[in-house]
């Protein structure tokens, strides 16, 4: 098996170099290629990642260690891609037959309840639906496996505590403390006064969401609050990431000071200023890189065409 990248932005570099230099890209590649690896080069990289890519230890994070999904008792739910509400974590996860106990018409609900944790089911069973529809055409429902339901019951209280805390931090405007959602959308940020989003192209900003200032706020919190408070001025849709790591997103490496920028369309200017720089200046935080990275090949080709 070749251990040299034959595709993408790291073409020519070794697999180990990519893993050491850009673990966020490696994580993204693992999630993407696990579902649809195209060609032997991607299959080789996936095989390498399966052996060498380590799951981050979220319990070392002072905020994430309180999240329900970092609890060892939640492992079965995490493996199946379910929340303690017995719902799929994302659209990428689906409830399948191997997660079910039997068809609704074939299961005695009273006998089924006897298979659940007696104390926990008396507290939380009323909050959960044990049946799911796998066949939307015929509306056939199945009971989930009792062990999956018991797993959900064990971490139910922690999940409810997380939900209450997240609502509190959403009100305060502190995405760095939110642990359930991957993204926080500010109120009324997705529409302009005319009801139509303003086109600014695609832009990406990276802020430190771990280091707190004397007020207990991270750069990400300060950025979000200032952008939220200037929604009418901005008049464009935006969202910010939360504390919860997103397995489908590349990470900003604070240690290596590396920033990842998405391609900007020709409409990115706001009053003659690059949209990303406009937002950095408005946010007024320290995460802005000293110099902008060179434009991508696609962006440079567009610039040359415009000239």
N, C-alpha and C positions, 0 to 999 in steps of 0.2 A: 504493500500500500504506500503510495506517495504521500509524503507529509509536507508538501509545498503547495501553497494556494495557487490554483489555476483559474481563479475567477475573482470578480469583485475588486474592491479598493485595495485589498492586501495581496493582490496577485504577485507571486514571486517570493513572498515571505513564508516562513515555516508556520505550521499549525501552532507550535508552542509560542512563537512570537505573537501571534494574534491573540492567543489566550492570555498571555502575560500583559500585553499592551492595551488591549481593548476587551475586557471581560464582558462588557455590555453587548458588544457586537457578537461575541461568541455565544452569549445567552440567546440573543435574537436568532442567530443562525441555528442553534440547537432546536428552538421552538418551531422555526419555519421549516427546516429540512426534515424534522421528525414527521411532519405531515405531508411534505411534498418535495423530496430531494430530486433535483433534475440532473441526471448524469452522474458518472462515477466520481468526478471531482468533489461534488457536494456530498455524495455518499461516503467518501473517504473522510472528509472533514467531520461529518456527523459521527462516524465510527470512532474517530479520535476524541470527540467531545463527550461521547457516552462514557468513555474510559477515564477522561481527565477532568471534565468540568464538574466542579463541586457546587453543591447548593449553598447559598449564603446562609450563615447562622443568624437568623433574625432575632434570636433571643438575646443577642448581645446589644441590640439597639434598645435604649431605655424606654422608647415609646412603643416600638413594635412588640416588645416582649409581653405586653398586656393584650395583644390581639388574639382573638380566638384561634386563628389558624397557626399560631406558633405553639399552641398547647399540644403536647404529645398525644393527648387523648383525641385530638381532631384529625389525626393522620389519615384515617379512612375517608373522611369527608374531603380532605385536601386531595387525596389520590383519585377520588372519583370526580373531583371538580364541583363539589356541592357546598352550599352554605348551610349553616345550622337551621335555616328556614326550609331546607331540603329543596332548594332551587339551584339551578346551574349557576356557577360563578360568572360565566361569560358565554357568549354565543358559540365559542369554540368547544364548549362542553355540552354533551347531550346525555340524557338519561337513557341507558340501554337495557336490554333484557337481562344481562348478567347482574344488574343492580336490583332486579325485582324478585318478589317472593311468589307471586301468583296473580292471576286475573281477579279483579274485584268480585266478580260473580262466584268465583270458586273459593274465596277465603271467608271464613267465619270471623267477623270482626271481634267478637268476644274472646275467641281463642287466640287471635292475633295479639290482642292487648296483653294477654298473659305472657307473651314472649318478650315484652318490653320491661325495662327497669321500672319496678313498681313505684318507688318513691319519686323518681324523676317524672314518670309519665303522669302521675297525679298532679304534678306542678305545672308541667309545660305541654302535655299532650294536646290540650285544647288549642294551643297556638300553632300546631303543625298539621299539615295534611299528609297522611301516609300514602295516598294514592296519587298516581301520575298518569297522564294520558300519553301513550306511545303511538297510538294510531288515531290521528286527528280526523281522518276520513270517517271511520266507524265509531269514533269516540270510545275506544276500548281503554279502560283504566286498569292499572296494575298496582298492587301494594309493593312498597319498597321492602327490601330485606330488613328484618328486625334489627340486625347488628348495625346497619346504617342509621336507622332511626335512633337506636340507643346511643350511638356516637354523637348524633346531633343533640340529644337530650343532655349529654354530659357537658357539652360546651355551650349550652343554650344561655345560661346566665351570663357568661363572659361575653357572648355575642350581644345580648341586650345591653350590657354595660358599655360595650364599644359603640353601639348605636346611639345611646344617650350622650356619651362623651363627644362623638362626632358631630352631633347636632349642636352641641355647645360650641365647639371650635369652628364650625361653619358660621355661626352667628358672630363669633369674634373675628373671623377672617384669618384663621391660622391653618392653612392646608398642611403645614409640616407636622401637625398633631393628629391629622385624620388618618385612620388605619383601615377603614372598610372599603371606601371607594378609591379607584385609581385616579380619578379626575375630579376637580371642583370647578363648576361653572358658575360664574358670578351672576347675580340677578340681572335680568334684562340685557345681558351682554351680547346675546345672539341676534338682536334685531336693532335696526336703527329707527329713528322717528318715523320714517316712511314704511317701516315694517320689512325692509329688505336689507340684507347684510351688505356692508360696504366691501368691495373687493380690494384687498391689500396684498394679494398673493399669499404664498405660504412662508411663514417665518417661525423660527424656533429660538427661544431664549433659554439660557441655563443659569440657574441661581442655586446657591448653597442652601440646602434645606435641613442641614444638621447643626451647624454652628449658630448659637444663639447670641444676641446682643444683650446689653444690660437690662433691656425690657422683656427678655425672654422670647424675642422674635428672631426668626432666621431671615436671611435675605429674601427667601421665597415668600415669607409672610408679608414682609414690607412691600415687595413687588406687587403681590396680589391685592393688598389693601389699597395701594395707590392707583392701580389700574381699575379696581372695582369702583373706587370713589370718583373716577374720571370717565365712567362709561359713556356719558353723553359727549364728552370731548373726543374720546377715541372713536366711538361710533362704528366699531368693528367687533366681530365675535372673537373670543379667546377663551382659553381654559388653562388651568395650571395642574401640575401633577401633585399628588399628596405624598404622605410618608410611605404609603404602601408601594413596594417595588413592583413595577410592571414588567412581567416576563417578556412582553413583546416590544419593549422600548430599549433603545441603546441608552447607556448611562453616561452621565457626565463624570469624569474622573477628577475629583478635587485634588487628589494627590499629584497627578501628572499634569494638571491644568489643561486638560484637553477639552475642546469644545467641538460639538458636532453640529453642523449647520445644514439646513435643508435649502434646496434650490429656491431662489426668489424669482418671481415672475416680474415682468416689466411694470406691473402695477403696484410694486411694493412701496413706492415713494409716498410720503405724506408731507405736503408743503415742501417738496424738493429734498426731503430727508429720508434716508433709508429707514424702513419701518422698524427693523430690529434696534437700530441706534436710538430711534425716537422713543421706543418703549424702555430701553435701558435708562435713558436720560430722565424720563418721567418717573421711573421707579426709584432712581437715585440711590442704587445700592452698589456694593463693591464687586459684584461678580462679573461685571463687564470686562471682556478681554482687552488688554492694552491696545492691541491692533487686530483688525479683522483678518481672518484667514483668506488666502487667495481664493478667487472665485472658482467654482467648479468648471469642468470642461464645457458643460452645457451652458452655464451662465456666460462664460467667456465667448463662446460661439455666438450667443445672442447679442452680447455687447459689440462684437466685431461686425455683426450684421447691421446693427443699429448705426454704427459709425459709417 
